[in-house]
Amino acid sequence: MNDKVTALLDTYRNKGTEFTVEDLDYFETLWNRLTIEFDVLEDSALRSVESAIKTRKGITSSLPSVPDDADDLAISPIEKIGNCAKMEPVAVIAKMVKLFPPNHPRMAQVGIIGDATGTCKITTWKNAANPEPFVEGKCYEIQWANVDFYNDRVQLITTQAEVKPWKEDIQVKRTDRDTLTGFITKVLSAGMVNRCPVEKCRKPLTVCAGGYFCTDHGVQQQSIPDLRARVILDGETARIVYLNASVIEDLTGFSVSDAEEVVRTQPVGGLFAVEKRLHDLIFGRALMVHSTPMNEQAFAQDAAFITFPEAA
């Protein structure tokens, strides 16, 4: 195994992470594929391997420690926390708007919190300092939460946060988001897509001579793998709903790294296998979606599978 990968794995071993033989084979194959088959620079390949380690082992980004004698942080409005640095500690006073079923065994709770300025996702892991679970509809003061980002969406991590009940009710800002419910009656498209690596672009790429082609930035030597699905959600009306990678992973537990593994292990037909896997995971399911309009479609901000009550 490459020395850089070995050193990276040793760093995580020293923090208590254990790796199986299958894990080691996966990381070595990923490294070789990136550096040899796709000629990715070693620093970029190492970042990809580290991301795969975190995804495969359920590791969140390292958190800065909270000083023992730390004072409470000033309260931040939720609309402002997206301007914070990754893992920056913040404090909010917010209502637990909605809880969703966790999709990872180490997750305790996943939900949406909100205040008068906006909403964001919040995740609590089972090793969190605060053992009391959040209750939907209740209000809380949350000190020393950490800001994180996934697919450009801000969320709060409460692993070491101090959470206290807040007695006053909080009015959550109403947004232009629609709440849609219905059954997924058709999967229009689903699977992997290559996106432009240029910062803030993320346009889908087409394969061309010499790499990948972006309509804005020309030929690119590398791409960013992504997952997406477009479905028809049939409820009060039929709507086309776009599900991005983070929503798909929240719903199904199937991540971009999982899709890459399918393609790696099935060189012939791997992309079709990913498409079929996504279809089988979501088709026919009842879904509740919080969405925003996007080009005559609904863009899912968050979603959850639901069970409709049986007819009497």
N, C-alpha and C positions, 0 to 999 in steps of 0.2 A: 504494500500500500504506500502511496505517496507520503513523504515525510510531513508535508503541511497538513494533510488530512489526519495523519496519526497524531500530530501535536494538537489539532483542534479537538479530536476525540478525547485525548488525555485531559484537556481543559475541562470538558464536561464530566469525565469520570471523576475528577477531583472535586466536582460539585455534587457528586452522588448519583450521577446518571449511569445506568447499566445498559450495556449493548449486547444483543444476541449475535450469533454468527450470521443470521439472516440480515440484521442491521448492518453489520460490517460489509457484507457482500453488496448490499444495496448502495451504501455510500461510496465504496470503491468503484462500482460500476458507473454510478452517476458521475464521479470525478473523471473517469476514463472517457466516458461518452462526451462530456463537455469539452475536455481539453484535447482529445485526440480526434473524435469524430467531427465535432463542431468547431474546433480550433478556438475555443473561448479562452481569453486571458486567464491566467491562474488565479489572480486576485478575485475576478468576477466568479470563476468556478468555485472558489472556496466560499464565497458568500452564498452561492446557491446550495452548496453542501451544508453549510450551517443552517440555512433556512429549512432544508429537508430534515436535519437533525431535530430542530424545534418542532416541526410539524409531526414527524414520526413518533417522537417521544412526548409530545404534549407539553412542551416547555414554553413558558411565556418569556418575554424579554426580561433581562436582568433589571431589578428594581433598585434604585438608590435607597440606602438605609435611612430610616427615620431616627433622628437623634433622640436619646432618652429624655432629654429635658426640652423637647421641642414645644414651642408655643403653637396655638392653633393658627392655621393659615387664614388669610383674608378670603372671604367668600367670593367666588368667581361666578358670573352668569354663564350658563351653559353655552350660549352663543359665542362666547369668547375663548372657550378652551381649545377650539380647533386651531387657535393661533399659538398654542403652547408647543414646546419642544417635546419630542417623543420621550416618555417616561418622566416628564416633569410632574412633580407633586402639585395637586390642586385641592381646593375645598369647594363643595357645592351644597346648596340646600335645595332639595328637589323631591318630587313625587315619583313613586314607582308606578309608571303608567301601565306597563304590560310586562308579564313574565312569560318566557318561552321555555320549552323543554330543552335542557342542555344536550349537545350532540357529542360530548366527549366525557369519558368516565371520570376525569379529574375536575370537571366543571361542577360547581355546586348550583349556580343560578346564572341565567342570562336574561336580560330584560332591557326595557326602554325607560329611562328616567327623563323628567322634564321640569322646567320652571317657566317663568313668564317670558323668557327670551327664546326658548327652543327645547329640543330633545336630543338625546344621544343614547347609544348603546352602553350597557354596563355589564361587566362579567365578574363573577365571583368564583374563585377556585376553591377546592376543598381544603387547601392548606391556609385559607385566609385567617388573618388575625382576629376578625370579628366572626364569631360562630353563629350569631343569630341570623336567620334567613330574612330576606326582604319579604314584605307582604304587599301584594298589588293594591294600589289605592292609598297606601300609607306614605307619609312624608318623613324625610330624614335629613339630618346634617351629616355629610360625609367628609371627613378630614383625611388628608394625606392619601387620597386616591392618586393613581398615576395615569397620565394621558398616554394612549396608544393609538396607532393608526393601522387599519387593514383595508387595502384597496382604496386608499384615500378617504376612508370613513373614520371619523374620530370615535373613540370609545374610552371608557374609564375602566381601570383594573383596580379591584379593591383588596388585593392580596394582603396588604399591610395597613389598610385604611381603618380609621376609627369611625364607627357608625353609631349615631345617636338618634333616637326618635325626635321628630319635630312636631310640636303640638298644633301649630297653626296650619290650616289648609293652604295649599299652593295652587294657584290657577296656572295651568299649563298652556303655553301659547298655542293657539290654533294655527295650523299651517295649511298650505294648499294641498296637503297630502290627502288622498282618498283612501278609504278603507274598503277593500273589495273582498268578497267571499264567494266561493263557488267551487266547482269541480274542474280539474284540469282534463278537458275532453279531447285535447289534441296537442301534441308536441310538434310545433312547426319546425323548429331546428334546435339542436342541442349538441354540445361537444366542445372540443378544444379550438382555440383560435390563437394565432401568433399576433402580438401587438408591437407597435413601434416602441423602441427603447428610449427614444428622445423624451426628455423630461416633459411631463404634462401633455404628451401627445396621445399615446395609447390607441392610435387608429389601427384597425386590423390590417395585416400585411398579406401580400400575395407572394408566393414563391417565384423567384426570377433568377436569371443567370447571375451568379455572383452573390446570392443571398436572398434577401427579402425586400420587397418594394413597398415603400410608403408613399402615398399620393402627395404628402406634404414635404417629406424629407428625403425622398429618393431611396437608393439602395442602402440597406442596412445589413451589416455582417451578422448581427445578433438579433434576437427577438425575445419578447417576454411572453411565456405561455400563459394562457388564460382559459377560463371556462365560462360558458354562457348558455342560456336556453331562452327560447321564445315559445310561449305556450298560449293556448286559448283557455281563459278562465271563464267558465259558464256559470253565472249566478243570476242576479236580477236582469243583467244584460251580459252578452258575451264580449269580453275584452281581450285584446292581445296584451300579455304581460311579459316584460323582459326581466329575467333573473340573472344577476351577475354572479361572479364566483363566490363572493362572501355569503350571499343569500343562499346559493346552492349548498355551500358547506354547512351553514347554519341549519338548513332543512334536513339534509341527508347525511352529513358527515363525510361526504365525498369531496375531496379537495383537489386543487391543481396538482399537488404532489402525487396524489393517488392516481390521477389521470396520466401523469407522466410515467408512473410505474407500469400502468397497463400498456401504454405504447411501447415502453422499453422491453417488456417481456413478450410482446406480440408484435414483432417488426412488420409482419404482414397482417393487416386487418385491425391493428391496434386502435386507430382512430374510430373505426366503425364500432369496436367493442366499447369504447368510451361513450359513444352516442347511444348505444343500446343500454348501457348501464344507467345512464341518466334517464332515459325513457322509462325504464323499468322502475326506477326509484320515485318518479314523480307522476307518471301517467295515472289518471283515475283517482288521484288523491284529492280530498277536500282541503282547500287552502284559504287562509286569511292573509291578505297582503296590505301593508301600508305603502302607498305608491305616490309618485308624482308624474304628471303628464310628460311624455317624451315622444315627439314626432308621431302623434296619433296613437301611441301606445301608452301603457302604464309601466313606469320604471319602478321596480320593487325596491324600496328602501330597507324593509325587513319583512319577514313572512314566517308563518308557522302553519304546520298541518293541524287541522281541526277535525272534530267529530260532530256531525250534525245530529241533533236529537232524533230518535226514531219517531215516525208518525204513529199516532195513537191508533 
